[in-house]
Amino acid sequence: MKPLIRASLAVCLALSSAPAFAQDAAKFGELERKVDVLTQEIEKLKLGEAADPIAEATALDVAPAASKVYRSRANKVSFGGYGEMVYTNLSKRRQNASPATTKDTVDFLRAILYVGYKFNDWIVFNSELEFEHGTTANAGARGEVSVEQAYVDFRFLPEIGVRAGTLLVPMGLQNEIHEPTTFHGVQRTSVERNVIPTTWRENGAGVFGDIGPVSYRSYVVTGLQSTTNTGVTGFSSSTGLRSGRSSGARSFAEDFASVTRLDYKPVQGVMVGGSFYVGQADQSLVVNSVPVTMWEGHLKAEYRGAEFRALYAEGRVGNADLVNITQGFTNAGRTSVGSKQFGGYVEGAYDVLSIVKNNKGHYLAPFFRYERYDTQADTPSAFAKNPQNSRVEYTAGLTYKPIPQIAIKADHQWMLNQARTGTNQWNMGLAYIF
């Protein structure tokens, strides 16, 4: 740029007057200096734009928009976010042909803001602020605002770092990477909502790192809460452990848990791994301890437009009969907490535009997913199961991305259970990250 500007100025001045050029050599030198200053400023601006990260790739096993802070410059505030709007159209008949009374809905499900700060090359703060359902009026039923995660990383070496704060529990394929452009289907998978209670976060601390093709995370976190107290509902028959999350809000710390995850990435596009959680969940609210264990294994692979995901998870709750008594759950109501829950799914997709030359970055993938899960796989001997909680779901749909940061989704779900009360549904969604 500098030679071009100088040459242009020289030609213009030469054409106007050669004698004047000679007389005003000092003025020309001053002008050249100003051009140099302007050129340096332009180059600085260009460098700044190039260094500003784009939400299109993960870092340290953190979702694309959430990981922008790791790729930013030191001493810089980083902003990102995501959101999704969902339309749900429910069948007017249940699986057994009886009338369904649920209503169709349109919901601005989430609007998220990431705020982070990179202090230097090895200390980073990151946070996720979540607004749900478009309002905070009648919190919970109509909406809520919450801190989804907020932590500080101290990464001493690529092999070892320390993380502390409100942490996402490192289990499954969607709990840590749950931005809506990163998965197929308008809704997150049912297995990872009802068996692994995504999004699951707890207050705690631990270590993380990468050793060759293996990444790991191991945390100590506050335990779940199995019974109702201070705004936490406790475990249930239909959603398993989900309502036992305190979500980092004045979490009882009578009981703690540990969770460890390992992922192996042998080649580009392939990841296989698993995680294990063990802890207590009585929080001094039940007469005896309530041990909780959960493990899961997962596989994700991508190759030339083809995508495959699979996951299986299993959890157990000890002394579930004492939880039932404390909660007032009855055999007649078949509302027992499951002493065992399990769930799994397989999913395949293919980007049909990957075979089109010069598709300008467009992405169009039909997908199909099969899910099987039961939140009452076992119950205490004195409590009966509810067949509604033994479920099978089939989901077929399309995901279209004009650019990687925007996803337009549509799918149909066949929702079946052993009581034959399932209700099928159509879903459409608009999702974005930045």
FENUR-V138020 format. One line per field, one symbol per residue. psi: psi as a letter, one per 20 degrees, with the letter a starting at -180 (. if undefined). Layout:
BEGIN
psi=???
END
This chain:
BEGIN
psi=gghggggghggghghgogghghhkhghhggghghggggghgghggghgghioqqnjqrpkkqqghhjhhhjrqqlpppqarrrpppppoqqiqrhjjqqpiqqqqppngqoqppprpogaiipppqqopppqkirjpmpfhirrprohqorppnngrhiprppqboqppmpaiighnjpiiiqqqgqqqhgjhhgomppoqqpaqaqrapncjpqqpoqprqrroirpqliphrqrhhjcigjjpikjolpqkhqrrqppqpppnhrpippparqpppaqjhkkiqhrqnppqqqqqqppqpoliqqpqqqpqpqqoqlhhhggghikqqghiljqppipqrqrqqpqqpoiiiipqljkjqpooqrpppppqoilhqrqhjpqqoihioqpppppaqppohrhipppqprppooqriikjqorqqqqqpqqq.
END
